[in-house]
Amino acid sequence: MRLIVGLGNPGARYADTRHNIGAQVVEAAAARWSVTLRRTGEARAGIGHLGSTAVVLAVPLSWMNESGPVVTSLLQQHSLTCSDLVVVHDDLDLGLGRLRIKMKGGAGGHNGLRSIMAELGTDEFLRVKLGVGRPPAGVDAADYVLAEFLAEERETVAALCDRAIEALECLLMEGPNAAMNKFHVREPEDNAEV
């Protein structure tokens, strides 16, 4: 069994913001995989199957920087370990529309990851990182991630969400290495990250 957690902030005010793209992906995966998310403690969660793999999908109802205790509670509730955990989250260091799967690593300034790592005492869990791009010059990073995507970005974001669900399906069915090989596509040099 795997626990897939989509990070975000609670409430309608934040639902369509850059910081909530992880939660959006998990909610869309739940719809695609016919998993009903219900309130369970401090999360909306549900259990389903993808092929023969059992999966718990969850969206914390806490603030992003308090995600750690919720994730720990979900792992304990389902008798899972950190190696069963997949966290889906936004990433400022990836260009808009880019996707990366990582086995472990630092928080990279992401308060949700920082909270989870502090609570679990390890960085050894899978992450599906969703690129939201860097803020324009003069725009604070916190303000940027708490803002909604621009109209001209929505098509790219919709495609990213679809690719993220496909990446999760590959990760669950074929394993992380296969998912990384399939979904880490190099971009042309003119689009390369600086």
C-alpha angles and dihedrals in degrees: 000000000000130000112216114192123190113204125220144117123275126252139044092277090070102030097105099033127118090249090059099055090104091057090045091055093050091048090050091047089051090054092047094047095042094244116151114218113214132175109273112171108301095349144059104236143162140178124231143142135254104196105312094335118103113217136188113208116198142175114192116231091206126093114279094254090054097052095111100076091046092052091047090051092050092049091050093045091056097036091242132145133220089266088065093053126103118181119198113201148151120265126202093194094062120076117250109285096017121126130200132180116207130185095207142334145127129312094255090212093306109138094202092055091043090055093047094048092047091051096044095039091225143076093210103113132100121265131192103205118203117202116233095164131233122299117258117261112289095019117116113237093231092052090047097054092044091055125089121253115268118254091250091053097053097086091052091047092050090051090048091053091051091049091048091055090048089050091051090050091051091046092052097042102035106018136252097289093055090047092050092049092050101041104035096087117173114234126220114275094252089062095042118129117255 
